[in-house]
Amino acid sequence: MSSKLEQARALDAADALAHFRERFLIADPEMIYLDGNSLGRLPLCAETSMADLLRRQWGERLIRSWNEGWFTLPERVGGKLAQLVGAQADEVIVADSTSINLFKLAVAGLRLQRSRRRILTDDLNFPSDVYILQGIVEMLDAGHRLEIVHSEDGVHGPVEALLAALDEDVALVVLSHTVFKSGYMYDMRAITEAVHAVGALVLWDLSHSVGSAPVALNAAGADLAVGCTYKYVNGGPGAPAFLYVRRDLQERLQNPISGWMGQRAPFDFALDYAPEVGIRRFLTGTPPVLSLAMIEPGVDLLLEAGLEALRAKSVQQTSFLISLWEERLAPLGYTLKSPRQAERRGSHISLGHPEGWRINQALIHDLGVLPDFRAPDNIRLGVAPLYTSFIDVYAAAERLQRAVEERIYMRHSSGRATVT
Ligand SMILES: *Cc1c(COP(=O)(O)O)cnc(C)c1O
């Protein structure tokens, strides 16, 4: 038996979090799921919560449910999410999608910094975030300039270049804490400090961090943040996102989509908008109760497991995967497109290969592995420490090896699907 297989078994046997896997629906135990960074698995208790929500809360209680918990659901679930990102309960709220929250907070931040014209991001950021910023620059038509700082190797965040670009004309810096392609993780505290030193604000997108690594927004002094709940938080497809605004900034910022749910007294139906005090002012319309409520089971599981323990397991798993890559995959033409340094790495590993797309197809259709693919040649292997086992990681590497060694990828053409 190979020593790596023995190692995987020993690591699973010693894993104090291993039992959390049983709390999820695993419909096909043979299928290796490494896409929890795109769509987390279904927590079993979400089924019970959903049944209660449908039958009792909606079916029986009808409109009365708004006063029996629905109205305060955005801040109640937000308060729990706050524990995952190192913030106070009244600094986080669930609303809309990540893209929309980014829009709201970026506009609010820019308005607070009226005399400043520069907005900085990097070319590793999630494209939707960049599109939103481009749209804002056009919409505000106030002479803002979006500058996309370039990463030298496409893997590591361009820290030096970002720091060098900071000056007193920078209004806002927008970065993904963990970048979606390579999994590089910024040092939140160091970047935030540097941004503050020139008087600018920083907006962190936590989509690829939350639920896989502890985030310390308060300790870093972060101003603003947004994040996704359908990835490592396991909130379900299209689950609403969250936003964070540091407490002392809340009253100074204005929500640019000033709807009735962010109004001080929405049921007075007065015609002049007056923002609610506190984090609720960043709400806009009626919360999507069904999908919002489904975030909670996933958050509860993460809190039960503990973020420090989850992070330790995630680092062990990505390190194990890198050692498998080194031993078995590098000789077959796979390249490592994620940081080797564990502190600078989130919970997924990207491997490049000239035949990446066809290998990915072979993994999905012939080899029972579900990873995902990011152009041009990135095979992304997401480790969700709540339910990914070390044997999963081992078997995925073995199948990546077979895909090339046994030329299984050659059964597939290079045509792309709509959702990759
Ligand atoms: C997944 C993700 C999003 C998703 O945005 P939606 O508005 O939910 O589509 C945004 N930003 C980053 C960095 C992401 O990883």
The ligand as an SDF file (V2000), in Angstrom:
LIG
                    3D

 15 15  0  0  0  0  0  0  0  0999 V2000
  -18.8360   33.9780   -5.1700 C   0  0  0  0  0  0  0  0  0  0  0  0
  -18.3640   35.3700   -5.1450 C   0  0  0  0  0  0  0  0  0  0  0  0
  -19.2370   36.4240   -5.3870 C   0  0  0  0  0  0  0  0  0  0  0  0
  -20.6690   36.1260   -5.7420 C   0  0  0  0  0  0  0  0  0  0  0  0
  -21.4340   37.2330   -5.9800 O   0  0  0  0  0  0  0  0  0  0  0  0
  -22.9970   37.0740   -6.2230 P   0  0  0  0  0  0  0  0  0  0  0  0
  -23.5050   38.4320   -6.1870 O   0  0  0  0  0  0  0  0  0  0  0  0
  -23.5350   36.1630   -5.1720 O   0  0  0  0  0  0  0  0  0  0  0  0
  -23.1870   36.4210   -7.5540 O   0  0  0  0  0  0  0  0  0  0  0  0
  -18.7510   37.7160   -5.3060 C   0  0  0  0  0  0  0  0  0  0  0  0
  -17.4610   37.9570   -5.0140 N   0  0  0  0  0  0  0  0  0  0  0  0
  -16.5800   36.9550   -4.7850 C   0  0  0  0  0  0  0  0  0  0  0  0
  -15.1750   37.2440   -4.4470 C   0  0  0  0  0  0  0  0  0  0  0  0
  -17.0160   35.6340   -4.8630 C   0  0  0  0  0  0  0  0  0  0  0  0
  -16.1590   34.6390   -4.6600 O   0  0  0  0  0  0  0  0  0  0  0  0
  1  2  1  0
  2  3  1  0
  2 14  2  0
  3  4  1  0
  3 10  2  0
  4  5  1  0
  5  6  1  0
  6  7  2  0
  6  8  1  0
  6  9  1  0
 10 11  1  0
 11 12  2  0
 12 13  1  0
 12 14  1  0
 14 15  1  0
M  END
$$$$
